[in-house]
């Protein structure tokens, strides 16, 4: 189970955990609420956390990505909220703000949120998201070797689960099954680990930057 799903299960069973979860993801909540409201939202606004609370309460693993699901719930709840409160000014402003500008701004906020969430995950492996700059492959051959390593990890749920539990990359198994040199795997361990976490986690925007991993080798 992904870390955010564990947090959600705990929040569903405890009001204290729910409050802690809302506080942790307040940047995402404010960003999603602002997208629908078409105005700046602060924690003093009534609508800032009501929908997120509902999203956590009603979420289960079968619904897919929690981030995507939460956005849908926030949108639905806020539209109902505006209608019930008769916020005519806010409803008019929705039509006045160019939709393409809002999408660009929202995408930037979503990526920022995903990076923040990922930063917490990679810390458990003993490195920072910024460390990836040094570990990212530059040469085409090295990138292909990393691709093979990542795809091998993704081919086995047992391997990925063990990596997430032990916080160790199975370098020897990767080397034996992909024929990628051990020194390449070890040198780019942080990149491989992070790629596996992204592609098996709740990071729809960051996953786009790793689309090459799933591409056919002849492309």
Secondary structure, 3 states (H helix, E strand, C coil): CCHHHHHHHHHHHCHHHHHHHHHHCHHHHHHHHHHHHCCCCCCCCHHHCHHHHHHHHHCCHHHCCHHHHHHHHHHHHHHHHHHHHCCHHHHHHHHHCCHHHHHHHHHHHHHHHHHHHHHHHHHCCCCCHHHHHHHCCCCHHHHHHHHHHHHHHHCCHHHHHHHHHHCCCCHHHHHHHHCCCHHHHHHCHHHHHHHHHHHCCCCHHHHHCCHHHHCCCCC
